[in-house]
Amino acid sequence: MEELYELRLYVAGKTQKSAAALSNLKKYCEEHLAGQYTIEVIDLLEKPQLAEGDQIFAIPTLVKKVPEPVRKIIGDLSNIEKVLVGLDIRPKVS
């Protein structure tokens, strides 16, 4: 059975970098995890108290909650290799 990925993207407002991170994340998930993921976007301008739980120090930050181990990737997620390695996703062989 394939695992479900629970992803949490921390942003601060509607910045270009935040938008790029979400766009890149959705693209990678559709390519490599179609139907196996949830993305929760947390805007720290609206809910700053949530940063503490996942120890967020920079934005945007992607946190992979499930499957374990928990992993964090900081930045706009434009480096696909870094994101796939960080999420522990094996690129699909076509």
C-alpha positions as CSV (number, residue, x, y, z in Angstrom):
1,M,0.0,0.0,0.0
2,E,1.3,3.4,-0.9
3,E,1.8,5.9,1.9
4,L,-0.1,9.2,2.2
5,Y,2.1,12.2,2.6
6,E,1.0,14.9,5.0
7,L,2.7,18.1,4.0
8,R,2.6,21.5,5.7
9,L,3.8,24.6,4.0
10,Y,4.6,27.6,6.3
11,V,4.4,31.0,4.6
12,A,4.2,34.7,5.7
13,G,1.6,36.5,3.6
14,K,1.1,36.3,-0.2
15,T,4.7,36.9,-1.2
16,Q,6.2,35.9,-4.5
17,K,8.4,33.4,-2.8
18,S,5.5,31.8,-0.9
19,A,3.5,31.6,-4.1
20,A,6.4,30.0,-5.9
21,A,6.9,27.5,-3.1
22,L,3.3,26.4,-3.2
23,S,3.2,26.2,-7.0
24,N,6.4,24.2,-7.1
25,L,5.2,21.9,-4.3
26,K,1.9,21.2,-6.1
27,K,3.7,20.5,-9.3
28,Y,6.1,17.9,-7.7
29,C,3.3,16.3,-5.7
30,E,1.1,15.8,-8.9
31,E,4.1,14.4,-10.8
32,H,5.3,12.0,-8.0
33,L,2.6,11.6,-5.5
34,A,-0.7,11.9,-7.4
35,G,-3.6,11.1,-5.1
36,Q,-1.2,10.4,-2.1
37,Y,-0.8,13.7,-0.5
38,T,-2.4,16.5,1.5
39,I,-1.0,20.0,1.6
40,E,-1.8,22.3,4.5
41,V,-0.8,25.9,4.0
42,I,-0.2,27.9,7.2
43,D,0.2,31.7,7.0
44,L,2.2,32.8,9.9
45,L,0.9,36.3,9.6
46,E,-2.5,34.9,10.5
47,K,-1.5,32.2,12.9
48,P,2.0,33.0,14.3
49,Q,1.6,30.6,17.3
50,L,1.7,27.6,14.9
51,A,5.4,28.3,14.1
52,E,6.5,27.1,17.4
53,G,5.1,23.6,17.1
54,D,7.2,22.7,14.1
55,Q,10.1,25.0,15.1
56,I,9.9,27.2,12.0
57,F,12.7,29.8,11.8
58,A,12.6,30.7,8.1
59,I,9.9,31.1,5.5
60,P,8.7,29.5,3.3
61,T,9.4,26.1,5.0
62,L,7.9,22.8,4.0
63,V,7.4,20.2,6.7
64,K,6.8,16.6,5.9
65,K,4.8,15.3,8.9
66,V,4.0,11.8,7.5
67,P,5.5,9.4,6.7
68,E,8.2,9.7,9.3
69,P,10.9,10.9,9.7
70,V,9.7,14.5,9.9
71,R,11.7,16.5,7.4
72,K,11.9,20.3,6.7
73,I,12.9,22.0,3.5
74,I,13.4,25.8,3.5
75,G,13.0,28.1,0.5
76,D,10.9,28.4,-2.6
77,L,11.3,24.7,-3.4
78,S,12.6,25.4,-6.9
79,N,15.3,22.7,-6.7
80,I,13.3,19.6,-7.5
81,E,16.2,17.2,-6.5
82,K,16.5,18.8,-3.1
83,V,12.7,18.6,-2.6
84,L,12.4,15.0,-3.7
85,V,15.4,13.9,-1.5
86,G,14.0,16.0,1.4
87,L,10.6,14.3,1.1
88,D,12.2,10.9,0.5
89,I,10.4,10.5,-2.8
90,R,11.9,8.2,-5.4
91,P,11.3,9.7,-8.9
92,K,9.0,7.5,-10.9
93,V,10.7,5.7,-13.6
94,S,8.9,6.1,-16.9
